[in-house]
Amino acid sequence: MTAGMPFYVSPEQLMKDRADFARKGIARGRSVVVLQYDGGIAFVAENPSRALHKVSEIYDRIAFAAVGKYNEFENLRVAGVRYADLRGYSYDRSDVTARGLANAYAQTLGTVFTQESKPYEVEIVVAEVGATPEGDQVYRLTYDGSVADEHGFVAMGGGAEQIEAGLKEAWRPGLHLGEALALAVGLLGTDPAGGETRTLAPEQLEVAVLDRHRPRRRFRRVQGDLLARLLSSDDPTADVPAGDDDGGGSAGNATTNPQTQRPEQDGGGTA
């Protein structure tokens, strides 16, 4: 080859290489399950870290879940909070919707995928709880900006295909929260390679809900004794007690400082 001749890669090969790179990064992350239950939408992630959140509040009725590179999806989360705050302040709080946020994320992810040297190694879900189950909205966005309107449930990260297969068999409309959490946690403990199923303890999990019965801010975290009671309950109708609040939102207002949520470990890690 003549010295100085530019190296040519076809657009098709370039896009394929970028997609393969992003998929491998996402597959290294621990899975997240998002599923509807009778009182709202539940988010369940295998995440032993108390500092690195994979599930967060965005706005009144909207939450965000992600897998992949922590620093990349944290940037997206913060941008989503700012988008929601600005739109709610400029117009009305009801104008902030999961659909609008998903479209904004799709543009960002698509632009990065096609124009930057490296795509984002992330996959995210934006969910909005409605007044009824029919009004719930769940959008899944992949590294290239593709958007899918999901119904009932969705799984992301390593082993997502196997988890979704299990959800298709066992999930049904109208599950109580205790049933939904037990289903999600059981599937998160399965080995994609067919090995022994693990039993995940409450301290290994990050769990949150969008509870349609709460006043304006519907997001709350489920942890500690409350999570342990829900997972160990023999009552299949177990739910979150109305007055048992352990501090819901970690985001969702303009004063949120992302620096306070950085993990002690390298922020570029896969989660």
C-alpha positions as CSV (number, residue, x, y, z in Angstrom):
1,M,0.0,0.0,0.0
2,T,1.3,3.4,-0.9
3,A,2.4,5.4,2.1
4,G,-0.1,8.1,3.1
5,M,-3.0,6.4,1.4
6,P,-6.1,6.8,3.6
7,F,-7.5,3.6,5.2
8,Y,-11.0,2.9,4.0
9,V,-13.7,1.1,5.9
10,S,-17.2,0.7,4.4
11,P,-20.1,2.4,6.3
12,E,-21.7,-1.0,6.8
13,Q,-18.6,-2.5,8.4
14,L,-18.1,0.6,10.6
15,M,-21.6,0.4,11.9
16,K,-21.4,-3.3,12.5
17,D,-18.1,-2.9,14.5
18,R,-19.6,-0.2,16.6
19,A,-22.7,-2.2,17.3
20,D,-20.7,-5.3,18.3
21,F,-18.5,-3.1,20.6
22,A,-21.5,-1.6,22.3
23,R,-23.3,-5.0,22.7
24,K,-20.3,-6.6,24.3
25,G,-20.0,-3.8,26.8
26,I,-23.7,-4.0,27.7
27,A,-23.5,-7.8,28.1
28,R,-20.9,-7.4,30.8
29,G,-23.4,-5.5,33.0
30,R,-25.6,-7.1,35.6
31,S,-29.2,-7.4,34.5
32,V,-32.1,-5.1,35.2
33,V,-35.8,-6.2,35.1
34,V,-38.6,-3.7,34.7
35,L,-42.1,-5.1,35.0
36,Q,-45.7,-3.9,35.6
37,Y,-47.6,-5.0,38.7
38,D,-51.1,-4.1,39.8
39,G,-50.1,-0.9,41.6
40,G,-47.5,0.4,39.1
41,I,-44.1,-0.4,37.7
42,A,-41.3,-2.2,39.5
43,F,-37.6,-1.9,38.8
44,V,-35.3,-4.7,40.0
45,A,-31.5,-4.8,39.5
46,E,-28.7,-6.9,40.9
47,N,-26.6,-4.2,42.4
48,P,-24.7,-4.6,45.7
49,S,-23.5,-1.0,45.6
50,R,-25.3,1.6,47.7
51,A,-23.6,4.5,45.9
52,L,-23.9,3.4,42.2
53,H,-27.6,3.6,41.3
54,K,-28.9,1.8,38.2
55,V,-32.5,3.0,38.8
56,S,-33.4,6.6,39.5
57,E,-36.2,9.1,39.5
58,I,-36.4,11.5,36.7
59,Y,-39.7,13.4,37.4
60,D,-43.1,13.1,39.1
61,R,-44.3,9.9,37.3
62,I,-41.1,9.0,35.4
63,A,-38.2,6.8,36.3
64,F,-35.0,5.7,34.5
65,A,-33.1,2.3,34.6
66,A,-29.9,1.5,32.8
67,V,-27.1,-1.1,32.3
68,G,-23.7,-0.6,30.8
69,K,-21.0,2.0,31.5
70,Y,-21.9,3.9,34.6
71,N,-20.4,7.2,33.7
72,E,-22.2,7.2,30.4
73,F,-25.7,6.3,31.6
74,E,-25.2,8.7,34.6
75,N,-24.6,11.5,32.1
76,L,-27.9,10.5,30.3
77,R,-29.7,10.5,33.6
78,V,-28.6,14.0,34.6
79,A,-29.5,15.3,31.1
80,G,-32.9,13.7,31.5
81,V,-33.5,15.4,34.9
82,R,-32.5,18.8,33.3
83,Y,-34.8,18.2,30.3
84,A,-37.7,17.4,32.6
85,D,-37.2,20.3,34.9
86,L,-36.8,22.8,32.1
87,R,-39.9,21.5,30.3
88,G,-42.0,21.3,33.4
89,Y,-41.0,24.8,34.5
90,S,-41.4,26.4,31.0
91,Y,-44.8,24.7,30.3
92,D,-46.6,22.5,32.8
93,R,-45.6,19.5,34.8
94,S,-48.1,17.4,32.8
95,D,-46.1,18.2,29.7
96,V,-43.2,16.1,30.9
97,T,-43.7,12.6,29.5
98,A,-41.8,9.4,29.1
99,R,-42.4,9.6,25.3
100,G,-40.8,13.0,25.0
101,L,-37.9,12.0,27.2
102,A,-37.4,8.8,25.2
103,N,-37.3,10.8,21.9
104,A,-34.7,13.1,23.4
105,Y,-32.6,10.2,24.5
106,A,-33.0,8.5,21.1
107,Q,-31.6,11.6,19.3
108,T,-28.6,11.8,21.7
109,L,-27.8,8.1,21.4
110,G,-28.2,8.1,17.7
111,T,-26.0,11.1,17.2
112,V,-23.2,9.6,19.4
113,F,-23.5,6.2,17.6
114,T,-23.1,7.7,14.1
115,Q,-20.8,10.7,14.7
116,E,-18.5,9.9,17.7
117,S,-15.5,7.7,17.7
118,K,-17.0,5.4,20.3
119,P,-20.7,4.6,20.9
120,Y,-22.3,4.6,24.3
121,E,-22.1,1.2,25.9
122,V,-25.6,1.6,27.5
123,E,-29.1,0.3,27.3
124,I,-31.8,2.2,29.1
125,V,-35.5,2.1,30.0
126,V,-37.7,5.2,30.5
127,A,-41.0,4.4,32.3
128,E,-44.0,6.5,33.2
129,V,-46.8,5.2,35.5
130,G,-50.3,6.1,34.6
131,A,-53.6,6.4,36.5
132,T,-54.4,2.9,35.4
133,P,-52.2,0.0,34.1
134,E,-53.4,0.8,30.5
135,G,-51.8,4.2,30.9
136,D,-48.4,2.9,31.8
137,Q,-45.6,3.6,29.3
138,V,-42.3,1.7,29.1
139,Y,-39.7,2.6,26.5
140,R,-36.5,0.7,25.9
141,L,-33.6,2.5,24.2
142,T,-30.5,0.8,22.8
143,Y,-27.0,2.1,22.1
144,D,-27.9,3.3,18.6
145,G,-30.9,5.3,19.5
146,S,-33.5,2.6,18.6
147,V,-36.7,2.9,20.7
148,A,-39.1,0.0,21.5
149,D,-42.5,0.5,23.2
150,E,-42.6,-2.4,25.7
151,H,-45.6,-3.9,27.4
152,G,-45.7,-5.8,30.6
153,F,-41.9,-6.3,31.2
154,V,-38.4,-5.8,29.8
155,A,-35.0,-7.1,30.8
156,M,-31.6,-5.6,29.9
157,G,-27.9,-6.5,30.4
158,G,-26.1,-9.9,30.6
159,G,-28.6,-12.8,30.4
160,A,-31.4,-10.6,29.2
161,E,-32.7,-13.0,26.6
162,Q,-33.0,-15.9,29.1
163,I,-34.7,-13.6,31.7
164,E,-37.2,-12.3,29.1
165,A,-38.0,-15.9,28.2
166,G,-38.8,-16.6,31.8
167,L,-40.9,-13.5,32.1
168,K,-42.9,-14.5,29.0
169,E,-43.8,-17.8,30.7
170,A,-44.5,-16.5,34.2
171,W,-45.5,-12.8,34.1
172,R,-49.2,-12.0,33.9
173,P,-51.2,-8.8,34.2
174,G,-52.3,-7.9,37.8
175,L,-49.4,-9.4,39.7
176,H,-49.1,-8.0,43.2
177,L,-45.8,-6.4,44.1
178,G,-44.6,-9.3,46.2
179,E,-45.2,-11.7,43.4
180,A,-43.6,-9.4,40.8
181,L,-40.4,-9.0,42.9
182,A,-40.2,-12.7,43.6
183,L,-40.4,-13.4,39.9
184,A,-37.8,-10.8,39.0
185,V,-35.3,-11.8,41.7
186,G,-35.7,-15.5,40.8
187,L,-34.9,-14.8,37.2
188,L,-32.0,-12.5,38.0
189,G,-30.4,-15.4,39.9
190,T,-30.4,-17.7,36.9
191,D,-27.1,-18.5,35.2
192,P,-27.2,-17.7,31.4
193,A,-24.7,-20.6,30.9
194,G,-27.0,-23.0,32.5
195,G,-25.2,-23.3,35.9
196,E,-26.7,-23.3,39.3
197,T,-29.3,-20.7,40.2
198,R,-28.2,-18.2,42.8
199,T,-30.4,-16.9,45.6
200,L,-30.0,-13.1,45.7
201,A,-30.3,-11.5,49.2
202,P,-32.0,-8.1,49.6
203,E,-28.6,-6.4,50.1
204,Q,-27.5,-7.6,46.7
205,L,-30.5,-5.8,45.0
206,E,-31.6,-2.4,44.0
207,V,-35.4,-2.2,43.9
208,A,-37.7,0.8,43.3
209,V,-41.3,1.3,42.2
210,L,-43.4,3.9,40.4
211,D,-46.5,3.6,42.7
212,R,-49.6,4.9,41.0
213,H,-51.4,5.4,44.3
214,R,-48.8,7.8,45.8
215,P,-49.4,11.6,45.5
216,R,-47.5,13.6,42.9
217,R,-44.1,12.0,43.2
218,R,-44.7,8.4,42.4
219,F,-41.1,7.1,42.7
220,R,-39.8,5.4,45.8
221,R,-37.0,3.0,46.7
222,V,-37.8,-0.3,48.3
223,Q,-34.9,-1.5,50.5
224,G,-33.9,-2.8,53.9
225,D,-36.5,-4.4,56.1
226,L,-39.3,-3.5,53.7
227,L,-37.7,-5.3,50.8
228,A,-36.8,-8.3,53.0
229,R,-40.5,-8.5,54.1
230,L,-41.8,-8.4,50.6
231,L,-39.4,-11.1,49.3
232,S,-39.9,-13.4,52.3
233,S,-43.7,-12.9,52.6
234,D,-45.9,-16.0,52.4
235,D,-48.7,-13.7,51.4
236,P,-48.8,-13.4,47.6
237,T,-50.8,-10.2,47.9
238,A,-48.0,-8.4,49.8
239,D,-47.6,-4.8,48.8
240,V,-45.8,-1.6,50.0
241,P,-47.5,-0.2,53.1
242,A,-49.0,3.2,52.4
243,G,-47.3,4.9,55.3
244,D,-44.0,3.0,55.2
245,D,-41.7,5.3,53.3
246,D,-38.0,4.9,53.3
247,G,-37.0,7.9,51.2
248,G,-38.1,7.8,47.6
249,G,-36.3,10.1,45.2
250,S,-32.6,10.3,44.5
251,A,-33.2,12.6,41.6
252,G,-35.9,14.6,40.0
253,N,-35.2,18.2,40.8
254,A,-32.8,20.9,39.5
255,T,-30.7,20.8,42.7
256,T,-29.6,17.2,42.2
257,N,-25.8,17.0,42.3
258,P,-24.5,14.0,40.4
259,Q,-21.2,14.4,42.2
260,T,-22.8,13.2,45.4
261,Q,-23.8,9.9,43.8
262,R,-20.5,8.9,42.4
263,P,-19.3,5.5,43.6
264,E,-15.9,5.2,45.3
265,Q,-14.8,2.9,42.6
266,D,-13.9,4.0,39.0
267,G,-16.9,5.8,37.5
268,G,-16.2,4.2,34.1
269,G,-17.0,0.7,35.2
270,T,-19.7,-1.4,33.8
271,A,-22.9,-1.8,36.0
